[in-house]
Amino acid sequence: MTEERKKAALEYHARPLPGKIAMAITKPCRTQENLGLAYTPGVAEPVRAIATEPEAVYRYTAKGNLVAVITDGSAVLGLGNVGPLASKPVMEGKGVLFKKFAGIDVFDIEVDAREVDDFVDTVARIAPTFGGINLEDIAAPRCFEIEAALKARLDIPVFHDDQHGTAVIIAAALLNALELQGKTLAEAKIVCLGAGAAGIASMRLLLAMGAQREQLRLLDRGGVIHTGRMDLNAYKQAFAVETRERSLADAMRGADVFIGLSGPDLVTAEMIRSMAPRPIVFALSNPDPEIHPHAAHAACPDLVMATGRSDYPNQVNNVLGFPFIFRGALDVRATTINQEMLVACVHALAALAHEPVPQEVLEAYGLDRLEFGPDYIIPKPLDPRLIHHLPPAVARAAVASGVARRDYPEPYPQPATLAEACA
């Protein structure tokens, strides 16, 4: 980032008020009567109603449209373990995306807790405030332990976006890329470089959708995760396969799909050329991918490629998932976000890329045309149709899988009234 860009970023966050989010009052507060209803004595009535019927909290408070974005600051963007205080701008940014794309209110909460149990206990104790918990920027493997423990203790959705949000977008893009290349998930050899939260969650979701375990190759800094390795934690051990492949170059030979969730410039043109015909390359390291698109296309002109960057086609961006997954979950008061809901979101997102692209999307990205094909396998983040397609799919899946405490709203509320869906 240039010095000018750095200065602009700091100015953006500092002026006219520090930060990016603020609270807003939603009821009239102009008269003594208004204040008497907002606080004492009028506030006693909803208190009594909720004490008698706990579900009334969704009727009389903001709980049903409020998500906590919570971190310990141990894995912030590409900056590493910067701690809870320095993570706050990122958590506020996540709040902006929740509000902008799905009308969801957010409290960002930065927890100073080094031990998993301390973090879990803190979040569990404040959970009654919220309709859902979005865990963010927590290092692996502690992120797996934290999410599992909180899901076991709480009756509201707990979602680690770095895991499942990434996995959903990758899976949706991959389904469409496989279709274009004339391949299937069940038959594809898939190589994933990066065995952190996103890599493991993505492989779990692909397995649930039909990928074959013996066709997966998960790699960490030690190379291929295979059955002969003795240095694997339980999460990596689940993906150990019996193979003679050891290096990334070994694994890439004959592979149909490469998914990079690691670091820059780790894949060579020779590796791309060694892949199966009509390969798929998702080089998602940000800001610098595992291999740059021009180098990958030069090595294999018929590949389908995605990155995490907005200046190349096929950006794999989590904002395509988490706001809409939570919107659907909140709208039916789901007790959890389960695999069925994630898979429903995958298919809804993949299907949307097949539809004609609205003119406003073309204008937003300065394009003359955009249609399903190698350079368009996943919808653009600014596509206004996402709010119409994804939350209903997630909500229906929640109801069908038995984790919703409220019937699916028919007709499904339009974006302007989504926040009221939990009232």
Secondary structure, 3 states (H helix, E strand, C coil): CCHHHHHHHHHHHHCCCCCCCCCCCCCCCCCHHHHHHHCCCCCHHHHHHHHHCHHHHHHHCCHHHEEEEEECCCCECCCECCCCCCCHHHHHHHHHHHHHHHCCEEEEEECCCCCHHHHHHHHHHHHHHCCEEEECCCCCCHHHHHHHHHHHHCCCCEEEHHHHHHHHHHHHHHHHHHHHHCCCCCCCCEEEECCCHHHHHHHHHHHHCCCCHHHEEEEECCEECECCCCCCCHHHHCCCECCCCCCHHHHHCCCCEEEECCCCCCCCHHHHHCCCCCCEEEECCCCCCCCCHHHHHHHCCCCEEEECCCCCCCECCHHHCHHHHHHHHHHCCECCCCHHHHHHHHHHHHHHCCCCCCHHHHHHHCCCCCCCECCECCCCCCCCCHHHHHHHHHHHHHHHCCCECCCCCCCCCCHHHHHHHHC
